[in-house]
Amino acid sequence: MITAKLIPTCALAMAAMLIVAGCSKQAPAQHAVESVTTAVADISADAQKYQPEQFAALQVRVASLKASYDAGNYQQVLADAPTLLNDTQALGAAVAAKKDQQTKMLSAEWLALAASLPDGMASVQAQIDTLSQSKKDAAKVDLRAAKAGMADVDALWSKAQESFTVGDLETAVNCAKDVQSKTYAAAAALKLTLPPIAPTH
């Protein structure tokens, strides 16, 4: 028969056992949270760019995992962390594939633009120079608009080339497309027909 005096002692012993059990799971749970956090940080920049919705959903799950840890629910952390880590790695693979696809597409666009734009720019500028010497012919076109349109084309094209040189394909292509738009608009103002940008294969 357990006496009344032994009850507090038993209760303390049980409490101590629970504390020890909790502590034994705390370290693995902390490691699990750190592993997930590191994995998410590794894919963060590209994932936000190429898979923003999926990354946002992943961040919600990571926050929930950290909340479980902060609440001392280490068993829940240990149960959820492996799946979350696997999903993070899977998202990282999907992001890498999408980034590679985007890079290939931008590279093809750049090659096409770089192969065609310099000649187009030169043709437009030559026409501007020619018409600037003939008021009669200049009166037949919108020379002022053409000159205004080409005013910053050289600077934009330089920026595009510099961006390509440092590996910033997205900026390079965007600047080149601005150059294309301005050059073809100026050509239209001069009633000059430029060949279309030919895609590369």
Buried (B, 14 or more C-beta within 10 A) or exposed (E): EEEEEEEEEEEEEEEEEEEEEBEEBBEEBEEBBEBBBEBBEEBBEBBEBBBEEBBEEBBEBBEBBBEBBEEEBBEBBBEBBEEBBEBBEEBBEBBBEBBEEBEEEBBBBBEBBBEBBEEBBEBBBEBBEEBEEEEEEBEEBBBEBBBBBBEEBEEBBEBBBEBBEEEBBEBBBBBBBBBBEBBBBBBBBBEBEBEEBEEBE
